[in-house]
Amino acid sequence: MGGGQLGMFLCQEASKLGFHSTILEANPAGSAVPYADQVITAGLGDLEAVQQLIDASDVITFELEAIPDESLALLDQAVAAGKLRVYPDTRTLSRFKDKGIQKAWLEETGLPTLPYLTVTQGQVPDALGQDPWTLPVVQKAHRGGYDGKGVQLLRTEADLAGLWAVPSYLEPALDPCLEIGVVVARGRDGELQCYPPVSMDFDARYNAVHAVSSPAEVAPELVARCEQIARQAIASLDTPGVFAVELFVDPAGEVTINEISPRVHNSGHLGLEGFEHSQFEQHVRAVMGLPLAPITAAADAAVMVNILYDEGLKAACAPTPGVEHRLGDCPVAIHWYGKSTGQAGRKMGHLTALAADTSRARAAAEQTLQSLFNSNKAPAEPGKETQTS
């Protein structure tokens, strides 16, 4: 369900493993459309279309959490009737698509997470302003948040006038803090495979991920702690698939879970080049009942940088999905998602550089991104390699 760039990579890996893929996607120009064997062009809440997907499938999975409740109920009926399998299961999807429910689950499960205050009808909670609830705080909407949307930082009393009147909660703002991502694959048999934790840097303009570095640029004991917590979280679930666990590391070295995504994730994109088996292959393997692949690095270090839409990038953005390889001191792969229109902060693609260490990989990635700005000529045809010095 869903046919954006995550669906695109999943379709590609499904094809390599010999599976037939059908996508349900409202946009006929969605990134996954050229790579799917069958396309149902309709919205995710179109129950007739969801039924068509059920009839065409042995297993249904997702590239996003925001599946309408009515569609999830229809999937439940099909599973109960023995018509197909759904992974991750709808209970997990419902739990994680609502950040308020997810937050309560993290607490109930005994997983480390920041304290929070519930926001009701846009009213400032009474406890705010009393120790330890002092400004700044972060407001997070229960639903509809992704790529920095649905999250706002409230620094001052004046900012509180802009508190959103939507179901949401407040957390303490950790400033400074490090953000770490851990992608975990869980097989049908309960086996867990954990990719090494990665560091995430954010673009302050859009509160969206700018760069992801592997291995994580933190002390080894923190890497081990982040992986332990991520494994514990996904072991608490009883459903297969790939999950992304995002964590905060505060200046004192305390590690808490920010949120969990029940799907493949931007923090794992560098695995397409950086590991022998990507998160997308692992997800297909997990939901289809194949053994998980070993986690084996293909390079000492990998850095991914998101290509976020900017007017200066307009000429460089490829109109069709594909990948361009640049061969230099550090190999760089530029993945274009084939999005025909852009708006500030929209993900148009990503690029990944491989090197002997993260500093060299980061430099190569940033240099390549800069070369795309203010380009006066069309990019190389996706799929073709170009030689750069």
C-alpha positions in Angstrom: 0.0 0.0 0.0 1.6 3.2 -1.2 3.7 3.9 -4.3 6.3 6.5 -3.4 10.0 6.1 -3.3 9.9 3.5 -0.5 7.5 1.5 -2.5 9.8 1.9 -5.5 12.8 0.3 -3.7 10.6 -2.4 -2.3 9.2 -3.3 -5.8 12.8 -3.4 -7.1 13.9 -5.8 -4.4 10.8 -8.0 -4.7 11.5 -8.4 -8.4 15.1 -9.5 -7.7 13.8 -12.1 -5.3 11.2 -13.4 -7.8 8.0 -12.0 -6.4 5.2 -10.2 -8.3 4.3 -6.8 -6.9 1.0 -4.9 -7.0 0.8 -1.4 -5.6 -2.2 0.7 -4.5 -1.3 4.4 -5.3 -3.4 7.4 -6.1 -0.7 9.2 -8.1 -0.3 7.6 -11.6 3.2 9.1 -11.7 4.2 7.7 -8.3 7.9 6.7 -8.0 7.0 3.0 -7.7 4.7 2.8 -10.8 7.4 2.0 -13.3 8.7 -0.9 -11.1 5.4 -2.6 -10.1 4.0 -5.5 -12.0 0.5 -4.3 -11.4 -0.8 -0.9 -10.4 -4.2 0.0 -8.8 -4.6 3.7 -9.2 -6.7 4.8 -6.3 -6.5 6.3 -2.8 -5.6 4.3 0.2 -9.1 4.8 1.6 -10.9 3.5 -1.5 -12.3 0.3 -0.1 -13.1 -1.1 -3.5 -9.5 -0.6 -4.5 -8.3 -2.1 -1.3 -10.4 -5.1 -2.0 -8.8 -5.4 -5.4 -5.4 -5.3 -3.7 -6.5 -8.1 -1.3 -7.7 -10.2 -4.2 -4.4 -9.7 -6.1 -2.1 -10.5 -3.1 -0.7 -13.2 -0.9 0.9 -10.7 1.4 0.2 -7.0 1.9 2.7 -4.6 3.4 3.1 -0.8 3.6 5.4 2.0 2.7 3.7 4.4 5.1 1.8 4.4 8.4 -1.1 6.7 7.4 -3.5 4.0 6.3 -7.2 4.9 6.9 -8.8 3.0 9.8 -11.6 1.7 7.4 -8.9 0.2 5.1 -7.2 -1.5 8.1 -10.6 -3.0 9.2 -11.1 -4.5 5.7 -7.6 -6.0 5.8 -8.4 -7.5 9.2 -11.5 -9.2 7.8 -9.4 -10.7 4.9 -6.8 -12.0 7.4 -9.5 -13.5 9.6 -11.0 -15.2 6.5 -7.6 -16.7 5.7 -7.4 -14.9 2.4 -3.9 -13.4 2.9 -1.3 -12.2 5.4 -0.7 -8.6 6.4 2.7 -7.5 7.7 3.4 -5.6 9.9 0.0 -6.6 11.3 -2.7 -3.9 11.5 -2.5 -3.7 15.3 1.1 -2.7 15.1 0.3 -0.2 12.3 -2.5 1.4 14.3 -0.3 1.6 17.4 2.5 3.4 15.6 0.6 5.6 13.2 -0.8 7.5 16.2 2.1 9.0 18.1 0.0 9.4 21.3 -0.8 5.7 21.3 2.8 4.8 20.5 4.1 7.0 23.3 1.8 5.3 25.8 2.9 1.9 24.5 6.6 2.8 25.0 5.9 3.6 28.6 3.7 0.6 29.2 6.4 -1.7 27.7 9.1 -0.2 29.9 11.1 1.3 27.1 13.1 4.5 27.8 11.3 7.5 26.4 10.9 11.2 27.4 8.1 12.2 29.8 5.2 13.9 28.1 2.1 16.1 28.7 -1.1 15.6 26.8 -2.5 18.6 24.9 -6.3 18.8 25.0 -8.1 21.1 22.5 -5.1 23.3 22.1 -5.0 24.2 25.8 -1.6 24.7 27.5 -1.3 21.9 30.1 -1.5 23.1 33.7 1.8 21.5 34.6 3.7 23.5 32.0 5.8 26.1 33.7 6.2 24.0 36.8 9.4 22.1 37.5 10.5 20.1 35.6 8.2 21.3 32.8 9.9 24.5 31.7 10.3 25.9 28.2 11.5 25.1 25.6 9.2 22.1 24.7 8.3 20.3 21.6 4.7 19.7 20.5 4.1 16.6 18.4 0.8 15.9 16.7 -0.6 12.4 17.2 -1.3 11.9 13.5 -0.1 13.2 10.2 3.5 13.9 11.1 6.4 12.9 8.9 9.5 14.5 7.4 9.4 17.2 10.1 5.7 17.9 9.7 3.5 17.7 12.8 6.3 18.8 15.1 7.0 22.3 16.4 9.5 23.8 18.9 8.0 26.2 21.5 10.8 28.3 23.0 9.0 31.2 24.7 5.7 32.1 26.4 4.8 34.0 23.2 5.2 30.7 21.2 2.6 29.1 23.4 -0.1 31.2 21.6 0.7 29.1 18.5 0.0 25.8 20.2 -1.8 23.6 17.7 -5.4 22.7 18.6 -5.0 19.1 17.5 -4.6 15.9 19.5 -0.9 16.1 20.5 1.6 16.0 23.4 4.5 18.0 24.7 8.0 16.7 25.4 11.0 18.5 26.9 13.2 20.0 24.1 16.7 18.4 24.3 19.1 21.0 23.2 21.7 19.9 22.4 21.2 16.2 21.7 22.3 13.6 19.2 19.8 11.7 17.1 20.6 8.1 16.3 18.7 5.7 14.0 18.7 1.9 14.2 17.0 -0.2 11.5 15.9 -3.6 12.7 14.6 -6.5 10.6 12.4 -9.1 12.3 11.6 -12.4 10.5 8.4 -14.4 10.7 10.3 -16.8 13.0 11.2 -13.9 15.4 14.8 -13.7 14.2 16.2 -10.1 14.6 18.9 -8.6 12.4 20.1 -5.1 13.4 21.9 -2.7 11.1 24.6 -0.7 12.9 23.3 2.5 14.5 23.6 5.7 12.3 24.0 9.4 13.2 21.4 11.7 11.9 21.8 15.4 11.2 18.8 17.7 10.5 18.1 20.6 8.2 16.8 23.2 10.6 14.7 24.9 7.9 12.4 21.9 7.5 13.2 19.9 10.7 13.9 17.1 8.2 16.9 14.7 8.0 19.8 16.2 6.0 22.5 13.5 6.4 22.8 10.0 7.8 26.2 8.6 8.7 27.3 5.0 9.2 28.9 4.0 11.5 27.3 6.4 14.0 29.7 9.1 15.2 29.3 8.4 18.9 31.2 6.5 21.6 31.1 2.7 21.3 29.3 2.3 24.6 26.5 4.6 23.3 26.3 2.6 20.0 25.9 -0.6 22.0 23.2 1.0 24.2 21.2 2.3 21.2 21.3 -1.1 19.5 20.3 -2.9 22.8 17.2 -0.6 23.2 16.3 -0.9 19.5 16.4 -4.7 19.7 14.4 -4.7 22.9 11.7 -2.6 21.3 11.3 -4.7 18.2 11.5 -7.9 20.2 8.4 -6.6 22.1 6.4 -6.8 18.8 5.0 -10.0 17.4 5.0 -9.2 13.7 7.6 -9.4 10.9 9.1 -6.5 8.9 11.7 -3.8 9.0 11.3 -1.1 11.7 13.2 2.1 12.3 13.9 3.1 15.9 14.9 6.8 16.3 16.6 7.6 19.6 17.8 10.7 21.4 21.2 10.8 23.2 21.4 13.8 25.7 24.6 15.5 26.8 24.7 13.2 29.9 24.7 10.1 27.7 21.1 9.1 28.5 19.3 7.3 25.6 15.6 7.5 25.0 13.3 6.4 22.2 11.9 9.3 20.1 9.7 7.2 17.9 9.4 3.9 15.9 8.4 3.6 12.3 6.8 0.3 11.3 8.4 0.3 7.9 11.5 0.9 5.9 12.9 4.3 6.6 15.0 7.2 5.3 17.7 6.5 8.0 18.3 3.1 6.2 18.7 4.4 2.6 22.5 4.3 2.7 22.2 0.5 2.9 21.4 0.3 -0.8 25.2 0.9 -1.4 26.6 0.6 2.0 25.6 -2.9 2.8 25.4 -6.1 0.8 21.7 -6.5 1.6 19.6 -3.4 2.0 16.7 -2.7 4.3 14.3 -3.1 1.3 15.5 -6.6 0.6 15.3 -7.5 4.3 11.7 -6.2 4.5 10.7 -8.3 1.5 12.4 -11.3 3.0 10.8 -10.8 6.4 7.2 -10.4 5.2 7.5 -13.2 2.6 8.9 -15.7 5.1 12.4 -16.0 3.7 15.4 -16.2 6.0 16.9 -12.8 6.8 20.1 -11.9 5.1 23.3 -11.3 7.1 24.2 -7.6 7.9 27.5 -7.2 6.0 29.0 -3.7 5.3 30.1 -3.1 1.7 32.4 -0.2 2.8 34.1 1.1 5.9 31.8 4.1 5.9 28.7 5.4 4.2 27.0 8.8 4.3 23.6 9.6 2.8 22.4 13.1 2.1 18.8 13.9 1.2 18.1 16.0 -1.9 15.5 18.4 -0.6 13.8 20.6 -3.2 15.2 24.0 -3.7 14.8 26.4 -6.7 18.6 26.0 -7.2 18.1 22.3 -7.8 15.2 22.6 -10.3 17.3 22.0 -13.4 19.2 19.1 -11.8 16.2 17.0 -10.7 15.7 14.0 -13.0 12.1 13.8 -14.3 12.0 10.0 -14.1 13.1 7.7 -11.2 16.5 6.1 -11.5 20.1 6.1 -10.2 23.2 7.9 -11.5 26.7 6.7 -10.4 29.6 9.1 -10.2 33.0 7.5 -9.9 35.7 9.5 -8.3 37.9 9.2 -5.2 34.8 8.2 -3.4 32.0 6.5 -5.3 28.7 8.4 -5.1 25.2 7.1 -6.1 22.5 9.7 -6.8 19.0 8.2 -6.5 16.2 10.3 -8.2 12.6 9.6 -7.2 11.2 11.0 -10.5 9.0 13.6 -8.8 7.8 16.1 -11.5 7.0 18.9 -9.1 8.7 20.2 -6.1 8.1 22.4 -3.0 10.5 23.6 -0.5 11.8 20.7 1.6 10.2 17.9 -0.5 12.5 14.9 -0.9 13.4 14.6 -4.6 16.0 12.0 -4.1 19.1 11.1 -2.1 22.7 10.4 -2.6 25.1 8.1 -0.9 28.9 8.3 -0.8 31.2 5.4 0.3 34.7 6.0 1.8 37.3 4.7 4.3 35.8 7.0 7.0 32.7 9.1 7.6 34.5 12.4 7.2 35.6 11.6 3.7 32.2 10.1 2.8 30.4 13.2 4.2 32.7 15.6 2.2 32.1 13.7 -1.0 28.4 13.6 -0.4 28.2 17.3 0.3 30.4 18.2 -2.6 28.1 16.2 -4.9 25.0 17.8 -3.5 26.6 21.3 -4.1 27.4 20.4 -7.7 23.7 19.8 -8.3 22.7 23.3 -7.3 22.3 26.0 -10.0 22.9 23.3 -12.7 22.3 24.8 -16.1 22.1 21.4 -17.9 20.0 18.3 -17.5 21.4 15.5 -15.3 23.0 12.4 -16.7 20.4 9.8 -17.8 19.5 7.8 -14.7 21.2 4.4 -14.8 24.3 5.7 -16.6 27.6 6.1 -14.9 29.6 9.3 -15.2 33.3 9.8 -14.4 34.2 12.7 -12.3 37.6 13.8 -11.0 
